[in-house]
Amino acid sequence: MTVTVLVIGATGKSGRPVVEALAARGVKVAAASRNPENEGSDSNVIPIRFDWADRATWAPALQGAEALYIVGPYAQPDGDALVADLLAEAHDARRVVLLSVIGAELLPTEAMMAHWERAVRASGKEWTILHPNWFFQNFGTSFASVLRDRGVLQLPAGDGAVSFVDTRDIAEVAAVALTEDGHAGQILTITGPESLTHQQALDILGEAAGRTLTYRAVTPQQAEENSRAAGASERTIVAQRGLFQVIRDGGNAPVTDVVQRLTGRAPRSLARYAAEHADVWAVTAAATAAE
Ligand SMILES: NC(=O)c1ccc[n+]([C@@H]2O[C@H](COP(=O)([O-])OP(=O)(O)OC[C@H]3O[C@@H](n4cnc5c(N)ncnc54)[C@H](OP(=O)(O)O)[C@@H]3O)[C@@H](O)[C@H]2O)c1
């Protein structure tokens, strides 16, 4: 296997395990982000600088890349058109796998996914679009400090169930789609093995960490006020509104067999992820003192 895959977003929650899954298959990988990491010892992985906001970085990253894994420019104000522009420059790439999101077709255009999906489908390349559910890894990153310090997670998700998924499973599906035939023209909805409300998910994390973790449903209006106060753009606020509406409407609840079908094994459970990362949510001395 000599194919070179350019992984955009290679230091992120899905991109990092995509790099690892490809390297484990003996695939040469260009691992791209604004802050490429050089400490890796795998000679198949070449860190490379790539910035959606700096077009001078595109051509060197695309050079020789026969397949692309794209985490889109979700934080760029002009992000709608950038995936189409990149694909127009990706002359060596025969195949592209785009990270989108479950329920993308229900989201407002502010969420950008519809623009990227259209670009990929119109690119003339062999494309596969990934529709993963919410990542386990959010609990260990974006939500880690509130869970550790306050033991409470506030979201406008109502009681909607979510078949949360491990990004390592998303990555293994992506690696199959990037390196094997038979997945072109497909939209793959990638989920974990079970559908859980946020409180059920926090019960699993809390059991691993030896403490109580509580989900508090807030209204969409309250969540938006909080985001605005934290400096989020109106575009982000509209996109987030759509994402949580889909959860409340049940759109994140289905469980699919995509991980089993493409990788030959069952998706990882949240209990397994929780056991691996229990320290993240464990009570700290500072949190105890504050109680
Ligand atoms: N989180 C979820 O539960 C979830 C579920 C489904 C789909 N998604 C989708 O996944 C995508 C990623 O979201 P995430 O929050 O999970 O982020 P993430 O993958 O953890 O991180 C984003 C990655 O993109 C890179 N990046 C950011 N800005 C960049 C730029 N201007 N140019 C080049 N690279 C850049 C970052 O690296 P550097 O900072 O080093 O550049 C990082 O590697 C979004 O499109 C989101 O909608 C997320």
The ligand as a Gaussian input file, in Angstrom:
#p B3LYP/6-31G(d) Opt

LIG

0 1
 N      -17.434000      17.031000      18.300000
 C      -18.449000      16.254000      17.887000
 O      -19.155000      15.593000      18.663000
 C      -18.723000      16.176000      16.409000
 C      -19.623000      15.210000      15.933000
 C      -19.847000      15.109000      14.555000
 C      -19.171000      15.960000      13.680000
 N      -18.306000      16.896000      14.188000
 C      -17.614000      17.799000      13.265000
 O      -16.221000      17.621000      13.427000
 C      -15.536000      18.790000      13.023000
 C      -14.426000      19.040000      14.009000
 O      -14.958000      19.496000      15.207000
 P      -14.240000      19.259000      16.604000
 O      -14.785000      20.295000      17.505000
 O      -14.385000      17.832000      17.014000
 O      -12.719000      19.656000      16.306000
 P      -11.398000      18.781000      16.370000
 O      -11.465000      17.690000      15.345000
 O      -11.123000      18.338000      17.769000
 O      -10.275000      19.820000      15.961000
 C      -10.226000      20.485000      14.718000
 C       -8.984000      20.131000      13.898000
 O       -8.939000      21.045000      12.798000
 C       -7.719000      21.775000      12.845000
 N       -8.008000      23.155000      12.447000
 C       -8.760000      24.083000      13.092000
 N       -8.758000      25.236000      12.400000
 C       -7.990000      25.026000      11.306000
 C       -7.594000      25.852000      10.198000
 N       -7.955000      27.140000      10.099000
 N       -6.819000      25.299000       9.254000
 C       -6.393000      24.016000       9.337000
 N       -6.735000      23.185000      10.357000
 C       -7.514000      23.701000      11.329000
 C       -7.223000      21.683000      14.282000
 O       -5.801000      21.740000      14.340000
 P       -4.964000      23.071000      14.599000
 O       -5.666000      23.832000      15.669000
 O       -3.609000      22.556000      14.975000
 O       -4.943000      23.762000      13.276000
 C       -7.677000      20.277000      14.648000
 O       -6.749000      19.330000      14.151000
 C      -16.595000      19.899000      12.884000
 O      -16.860000      20.099000      11.528000
 C      -17.806000      19.276000      13.574000
 O      -19.020000      19.752000      13.066000
 C      -18.061000      17.010000      15.516000

